[in-house]
């Protein structure tokens, strides 16, 4: 499926556009992804680097060798700190966009999970937990 999608950070300082084939998304349960997202896992989608472009602003990056032994650069807004995407020299033709950075995160179709050995036991949300369509009042 080829789509035109857009996204960006919380404050709007960094924006991006992608026009290319959307690949299945995935969950990553590694400790680094938990820390970068502030949640129990990361959800993202691989995109072709050639079809991705920044349309506004310039993200900052932080590079760290991951559990895989490969360096990963996590790109984020230098103003609001919102995580945007990850790149790796191991896959120079791709980047991994955070689902929450997309203007329409429903485009992400998770199809796999990685680093499940690091999964936190409370990551699943039970169906019987009270749910509210808006804020709980």
C-alpha positions as CSV (number, residue, x, y, z in Angstrom):
1,X,0.0,0.0,0.0
2,X,1.4,3.4,-1.0
3,X,0.2,6.4,1.1
4,X,1.0,10.0,1.7
5,X,1.4,10.4,5.5
6,X,2.5,13.2,7.7
7,X,3.6,13.5,11.3
8,X,5.6,15.5,13.8
9,X,6.4,16.3,17.4
10,X,4.2,17.6,20.2
11,X,5.0,21.3,19.8
12,X,5.0,21.3,16.0
13,X,8.6,22.4,15.6
14,X,9.5,19.3,13.6
15,X,7.3,17.9,10.9
16,X,7.8,15.2,8.3
17,X,6.1,13.6,5.3
18,X,6.4,10.1,3.8
19,X,5.1,8.9,0.4
20,X,5.9,5.3,0.0
21,X,4.9,1.8,0.8
22,X,3.6,1.3,4.3
23,X,5.2,-1.7,5.9
24,X,3.7,-3.6,8.9
25,X,4.5,-2.1,12.3
26,X,5.8,-3.8,15.3
27,X,6.2,-3.7,19.1
28,X,9.6,-3.5,20.7
29,X,9.9,-4.5,24.4
30,X,13.6,-3.7,25.0
31,X,14.5,-1.5,27.9
32,X,15.9,1.2,25.7
33,X,12.6,1.5,23.8
34,X,10.7,1.6,27.1
35,X,12.9,4.5,28.3
36,X,12.7,6.5,25.0
37,X,8.9,6.2,24.9
38,X,8.2,6.4,28.7
39,X,5.9,3.4,28.2
40,X,5.9,-0.4,28.4
41,X,7.0,-0.8,24.7
42,X,7.6,1.1,21.5
43,X,5.2,0.8,18.5
44,X,6.6,1.9,15.2
45,X,6.7,1.3,11.5
46,X,9.6,0.8,9.1
47,X,9.7,3.3,6.2
48,X,12.0,3.7,3.2
49,X,14.5,6.5,3.9
50,X,14.3,7.6,0.3
51,X,10.6,8.3,0.6
52,X,10.9,10.2,4.0
53,X,11.6,13.9,4.3
54,X,11.6,16.5,7.0
55,X,9.3,19.4,6.0
56,X,9.9,21.6,9.1
57,X,12.6,21.9,11.7
58,X,15.6,19.7,12.5
59,X,15.4,16.9,15.1
60,X,18.2,16.2,17.5
61,X,19.6,12.7,17.8
62,X,21.0,10.4,20.5
63,X,23.1,7.4,19.5
64,X,23.6,4.4,21.7
65,X,24.6,0.8,21.0
66,X,21.5,-1.3,21.5
67,X,21.1,-4.8,22.9
68,X,21.6,-6.1,19.4
69,X,25.1,-4.7,19.4
70,X,24.2,-2.2,16.7
71,X,24.3,1.6,17.1
72,X,20.9,3.2,16.9
73,X,20.2,6.9,16.7
74,X,16.9,8.0,18.2
75,X,15.7,11.3,16.7
76,X,13.5,13.6,18.8
77,X,12.4,17.2,18.9
78,X,15.0,19.4,20.7
79,X,12.2,21.7,22.0
80,X,9.5,19.4,23.4
81,X,11.5,16.1,23.5
82,X,8.9,14.1,21.6
83,X,10.4,10.9,20.1
84,X,10.1,10.8,16.3
85,X,12.1,8.0,14.6
86,X,15.1,5.8,14.8
87,X,17.9,5.1,12.3
88,X,20.7,2.6,12.2
89,X,23.7,2.2,9.9
90,X,22.8,-1.5,9.7
91,X,19.7,-0.4,7.7
92,X,20.7,2.8,5.9
93,X,17.8,2.5,3.5
94,X,15.2,2.6,6.3
95,X,14.0,4.4,9.4
96,X,11.6,3.4,12.1
97,X,8.9,6.0,12.8
98,X,7.2,6.1,16.2
99,X,3.5,5.4,15.9
100,X,2.7,8.3,18.2
101,X,4.5,10.8,15.9
102,X,2.1,10.1,13.0
103,X,-0.8,12.4,12.4
104,X,-2.9,9.3,11.8
105,X,-1.5,6.5,14.0
106,X,-4.3,4.2,12.9
107,X,-2.1,3.6,9.7
108,X,0.2,1.4,11.8
109,X,-0.7,-2.3,11.6
110,X,1.5,-4.1,14.2
111,X,2.4,-7.6,12.8
112,X,5.2,-8.7,15.2
113,X,6.9,-8.2,18.5
114,X,10.7,-8.1,19.3
115,X,12.7,-8.4,22.5
116,X,9.9,-10.1,24.2
117,X,12.3,-11.5,26.8
118,X,12.3,-7.9,28.2
119,X,8.5,-7.6,28.2
120,X,7.0,-6.2,31.4
121,X,4.2,-8.5,32.7
122,X,1.7,-5.7,33.1
123,X,1.9,-4.5,29.4
124,X,-1.4,-6.1,28.4
125,X,-4.5,-4.1,29.3
126,X,-7.3,-6.4,30.6
127,X,-10.6,-6.1,28.8
128,X,-12.5,-5.9,32.1
129,X,-10.7,-2.8,33.3
130,X,-13.0,0.3,33.5
131,X,-12.7,2.4,30.3
132,X,-13.7,6.0,29.6
133,X,-14.1,7.6,26.2
134,X,-12.5,10.8,27.6
135,X,-11.0,11.9,30.8
136,X,-12.2,10.1,34.0
137,X,-14.3,12.5,36.0
